[in-house]
Amino acid sequence: MMGLMHAVSRPSYLYPTPGRVALVLAGGAARGAYEIGVVQYIAEELPRDLGRDPPIDIFCGTSVGAINGCALAAMADAPRSRTRQLVQQWTSLRMNDVMLLRPGYIARFVGSLLGRQTTLEEAAGPRYGGLIDPVGMEDIIRAGISFPRIAEHLRSGLLHGVTVSATHISTGTTVVFTGSQHAGSKQWSSDRKVVAQQVELQLEHALASAAIPLMFPAVRIGGDFYCDGGLRQNVPLSPARHLGADGILVINPRYMYERPLAPTIQTEAALPGPWFLVGKALNALLLDRVENDIERLQRINRMLLAGQRRFGPTFIHELNHELGYREPNQGLRPLAALLIDSSENIGHLAAEYVRSPAFAARNQGLLANALRQLGEHEFADESDLLSYVLFDGEFAAQLIDLGRRDARARHQELLRFFAELSPEIAAPGAQVR
């Protein structure tokens, strides 16, 4: 035990990752604060029982998950303090710093809805479309993330891979912008609309991934415009697998425990309004499907392991050879996966918050009044739309606390997940000092 205690007293990031672990972060705009709460618990609380810092060297994200993933990757040499820094950044957000409504943007947006033609000057610019001026978000991300550090950590081997998913507007293709130790571009999915592009990740890649259509302007990269990657790949499991992950930890800021209600007779006054439906549409586009993906992955795991038990340890290799896979990380293989999602309805929390004195004290002006009106009139006392746009530090603090609580409730599962991928990790109960 003394040898173990001496070993873990050194910086944990000096140790190689025995089993590659990918952190997969879904989109969700302002809901991204929830992801930081989960990560904070994993980084600061789990090591006490795990015996070391959980080894994570692959980060895959979409939309706000891409921003969070890039921030975590840029600070990979500080696995615990980085989460405290991100908590501070999220909780210091002010609505008026992020959701900047400019008359010019509003006029162009309304004009485009009415069929106004795009000018040559607009088409040649770095941003196009959207209701919100992105300069506030851009300044916050630029100040908070040192993108050159991602490339440095990849070259040193501290990181194995980082991906940012965005949607190529003219073709609808999902482009997985990839920083990794392996160069090259290739198709990463049976879906021909998903391709990988090797890059040195920069600010514009994160901004493009988070450019929710109609809300934030599309971003020009290399002559083409890109927007939110969540339209086709909100939970980027495929990039994690192709980067060689042995285990995938997925954080999804969505309440997944809603149960369909029996049909009831609705009065006209009880019918949901258009903004309620917009929020539900964003849910369908940006946050659904992950449970199905995880269940499919688990079914494949069970089949592969059953094949090994029945036909021997070479079963998976022979199966992949028969299917035509020749390169490492291609083909089928067992892959551990753990999904953590919200235990509370974040739309309901958002509606409650905008009606609170705390929101009124922190936010004034036209935007704050519009959000308050939206919260007061939403159907069924919830607002998914509000939960996407509430870039407010007080609301972020609520989501961070919820993320920590949800991770704490999955403590034993998290211990098993990391211990099985890292056999040399101390048995649960070992203390880090």
SVG drawing of the C-alpha trace seen along z (x, -y; Angstrom):
<svg xmlns="http://www.w3.org/2000/svg" viewBox="-62 -48 69 71">
<polyline fill="none" stroke="black" stroke-width="0.4" points="0.0,0.0 2.9,-2.4 4.2,-1.8 0.8,-2.6 0.4,-5.7 3.9,-6.9 3.0,-6.3 -0.3,-8.2 1.2,-11.2 3.0,-12.1 1.0,-14.0 -1.3,-11.4 -1.0,-12.8 2.5,-11.4 1.2,-7.9 0.2,-6.3 -3.5,-5.4 -3.7,-1.6 -7.1,-1.5 -8.1,-4.4 -11.1,-6.2 -13.1,-8.7 -15.3,-11.4 -18.2,-12.1 -20.1,-15.4 -23.4,-16.0 -24.8,-19.3 -27.4,-21.4 -26.3,-25.1 -26.7,-26.5 -27.4,-23.0 -23.7,-22.4 -23.1,-23.5 -24.6,-20.2 -21.7,-18.4 -19.2,-20.4 -20.9,-19.3 -20.5,-15.7 -16.9,-16.1 -16.1,-18.0 -17.4,-15.1 -15.4,-12.6 -12.2,-14.7 -12.4,-15.8 -14.4,-13.2 -13.9,-9.9 -10.1,-9.7 -10.5,-9.3 -11.9,-5.8 -10.3,-5.0 -6.8,-5.5 -5.8,-7.9 -7.2,-10.4 -9.5,-8.8 -7.6,-8.3 -9.2,-10.2 -7.2,-11.0 -9.9,-11.2 -12.4,-14.1 -15.3,-14.1 -17.9,-16.8 -20.6,-18.4 -22.0,-22.0 -21.5,-23.1 -20.0,-19.7 -17.3,-20.5 -16.5,-23.8 -16.4,-21.9 -14.3,-19.2 -11.8,-21.6 -11.5,-23.4 -10.8,-20.1 -8.3,-19.0 -6.5,-22.3 -6.0,-21.9 -5.2,-18.2 -2.1,-18.7 -4.2,-19.9 -6.9,-17.3 -8.5,-18.6 -7.9,-22.3 -9.3,-22.6 -12.8,-21.7 -12.7,-24.4 -11.7,-26.9 -14.5,-25.8 -17.0,-26.0 -15.9,-29.6 -16.2,-30.4 -19.7,-29.0 -21.0,-30.6 -19.7,-34.0 -21.7,-34.1 -24.2,-37.0 -27.0,-36.7 -26.3,-40.1 -22.6,-39.0 -23.6,-36.0 -27.1,-36.6 -26.3,-39.9 -29.3,-41.1 -28.2,-43.8 -30.6,-45.6 -28.6,-44.8 -28.7,-41.1 -32.4,-41.2 -33.1,-43.1 -31.0,-40.7 -32.7,-37.7 -36.2,-39.0 -35.2,-40.0 -34.0,-36.5 -37.2,-35.0 -39.0,-37.3 -36.9,-36.2 -34.2,-39.0 -31.3,-37.9 -27.8,-37.5 -25.4,-40.2 -21.9,-39.4 -20.4,-41.1 -22.4,-38.9 -21.6,-35.7 -17.8,-36.6 -17.8,-37.2 -16.6,-34.8 -20.1,-34.5 -23.5,-34.3 -27.1,-34.2 -28.4,-33.9 -30.4,-36.1 -27.6,-36.6 -24.3,-38.4 -21.7,-35.8 -19.0,-38.2 -19.9,-37.8 -19.6,-34.0 -16.5,-34.2 -14.7,-36.5 -15.6,-34.2 -14.3,-31.1 -11.2,-32.8 -10.3,-34.0 -11.1,-30.6 -9.5,-28.1 -5.9,-28.0 -6.3,-26.0 -2.5,-25.7 -2.3,-23.7 -4.5,-21.0 -1.9,-20.5 0.9,-20.5 -0.8,-17.8 -1.4,-15.7 2.2,-15.9 3.5,-15.0 1.2,-12.0 -0.8,-13.4 -3.8,-13.3 -4.7,-10.7 -7.4,-12.5 -9.9,-15.4 -12.8,-15.8 -15.3,-18.5 -18.4,-17.7 -20.0,-20.2 -22.5,-20.2 -21.3,-21.2 -24.2,-23.3 -24.2,-22.9 -24.2,-19.1 -25.5,-18.2 -22.4,-16.1 -21.2,-15.8 -17.5,-16.7 -15.6,-15.5 -12.7,-17.9 -10.0,-15.8 -6.9,-16.5 -5.0,-13.3 -1.7,-11.5 -2.7,-9.9 -2.9,-12.0 -5.3,-11.5 -8.9,-12.0 -11.4,-9.2 -14.9,-8.1 -15.7,-7.1 -19.2,-5.7 -21.3,-3.5 -23.2,-6.7 -21.5,-8.4 -22.6,-11.7 -20.1,-11.5 -16.4,-12.1 -13.3,-12.9 -10.9,-15.8 -7.5,-16.0 -6.9,-19.6 -5.2,-21.5 -8.2,-22.5 -8.9,-26.3 -11.5,-28.6 -13.5,-28.5 -14.0,-24.8 -15.6,-25.1 -17.7,-28.1 -19.0,-26.2 -20.0,-23.2 -22.0,-25.4 -23.7,-27.5 -27.3,-26.5 -29.2,-27.2 -31.3,-30.4 -29.9,-31.3 -26.1,-31.8 -24.5,-32.5 -22.9,-29.8 -19.1,-29.9 -16.8,-29.8 -13.9,-27.3 -11.8,-26.9 -14.2,-28.6 -17.3,-26.6 -19.9,-27.4 -20.6,-25.0 -23.2,-25.0 -24.1,-22.9 -22.9,-19.3 -25.9,-18.1 -28.1,-18.1 -26.7,-14.7 -24.3,-13.7 -25.2,-15.2 -23.5,-12.4 -20.3,-11.6 -19.8,-7.9 -18.4,-7.0 -15.4,-9.3 -14.5,-7.9 -14.6,-4.4 -12.5,-5.2 -9.9,-6.9 -9.4,-3.6 -11.3,-4.1 -11.7,-1.0 -14.4,-2.7 -16.8,-5.6 -18.2,-7.8 -21.2,-9.8 -22.6,-12.8 -26.0,-14.0 -27.7,-17.1 -31.2,-15.7 -33.9,-14.4 -34.6,-11.0 -37.2,-9.7 -40.3,-11.3 -43.1,-8.8 -45.8,-9.3 -49.1,-10.2 -52.4,-8.7 -54.3,-10.8 -56.6,-13.4 -59.1,-15.9 -57.3,-19.2 -59.0,-22.6 -57.8,-25.3 -56.3,-27.2 -54.2,-24.2 -52.6,-23.6 -48.9,-24.3 -47.7,-27.5 -45.2,-27.8 -42.1,-28.4 -42.9,-25.2 -42.9,-23.3 -39.6,-25.0 -38.0,-23.7 -39.3,-20.2 -38.0,-20.3 -34.6,-21.3 -34.7,-18.3 -35.5,-16.0 -32.7,-17.5 -30.0,-17.9 -30.5,-15.5 -32.5,-12.4 -31.1,-9.1 -28.3,-8.6 -30.1,-5.9 -30.7,-3.9 -27.0,-4.3 -25.9,-3.0 -28.3,-0.1 -27.1,0.9 -23.5,0.8 -24.3,3.0 -26.1,5.5 -23.0,5.7 -20.8,6.2 -22.9,9.1 -22.8,10.8 -19.1,10.4 -18.4,11.7 -20.8,14.6 -18.9,15.4 -15.6,15.5 -17.0,17.8 -18.5,20.1 -15.7,20.1 -12.6,19.0 -10.5,15.9 -9.8,15.4 -13.5,15.0 -13.6,11.3 -10.4,11.1 -11.7,13.7 -15.1,12.1 -13.6,8.7 -11.4,10.3 -14.4,12.0 -16.2,8.6 -13.3,7.0 -11.7,4.9 -7.9,4.8 -6.8,1.8 -6.6,1.3 -9.6,-0.3 -11.8,0.8 -14.4,3.4 -16.3,4.7 -14.9,5.0 -16.2,4.9 -16.4,1.3 -17.4,0.4 -19.9,-2.4 -21.5,-4.4 -24.2,-7.1 -24.9,-9.8 -27.9,-12.0 -30.0,-14.4 -32.3,-13.1 -34.4,-16.2 -36.3,-18.0 -34.0,-20.9 -36.8,-22.6 -38.8,-22.8 -35.8,-24.2 -35.4,-26.8 -39.0,-28.0 -38.8,-28.1 -35.6,-30.2 -36.8,-32.9 -39.7,-33.5 -37.5,-33.8 -36.2,-37.0 -32.6,-35.9 -33.2,-36.1 -34.9,-39.5 -32.0,-40.8 -29.3,-39.6 -31.0,-40.4 -32.8,-43.5 -33.8,-44.8 -35.7,-43.6 -34.2,-40.1 -34.8,-39.4 -38.4,-40.6 -39.0,-38.3 -37.5,-35.3 -39.6,-36.0 -42.7,-36.3 -41.8,-33.0 -41.3,-31.3 -44.6,-32.6 -46.7,-31.4 -45.1,-28.1 -47.2,-25.0 -47.0,-22.4 -44.8,-24.7 -41.6,-23.9 -39.6,-25.4 -37.0,-23.4 -36.3,-26.5 -35.4,-28.6 -33.1,-25.9 -31.0,-26.2 -30.6,-30.0 -30.2,-30.7 -26.5,-31.5 -26.8,-32.8 -24.3,-32.1 -26.9,-31.4 -28.8,-28.9 -25.4,-27.4 -24.7,-26.9 -27.9,-25.0 -27.1,-22.7 -23.5,-22.1 -24.9,-21.1 -27.4,-18.8 -24.5,-17.2 -22.5,-16.6 -25.5,-15.0 -26.2,-12.7 -22.5,-11.6 -22.5,-11.0 -25.6,-8.7 -23.6,-6.7 -20.4,-6.6 -20.1,-2.8 -20.8,-2.4 -18.1,-5.0 -15.6,-3.2 -16.3,0.1 -16.1,-1.6 -12.6,-3.1 -11.3,-0.1 -12.1,2.4 -10.4,0.3 -7.4,-0.3 -6.6,3.0 -3.6,1.6 -5.7,-1.0 -6.1,-0.4 -9.2,1.5 -12.0,-0.8 -11.4,-2.2 -7.7,-3.2 -7.2,-6.9 -5.4,-9.5 -3.5,-12.0"/>
</svg>
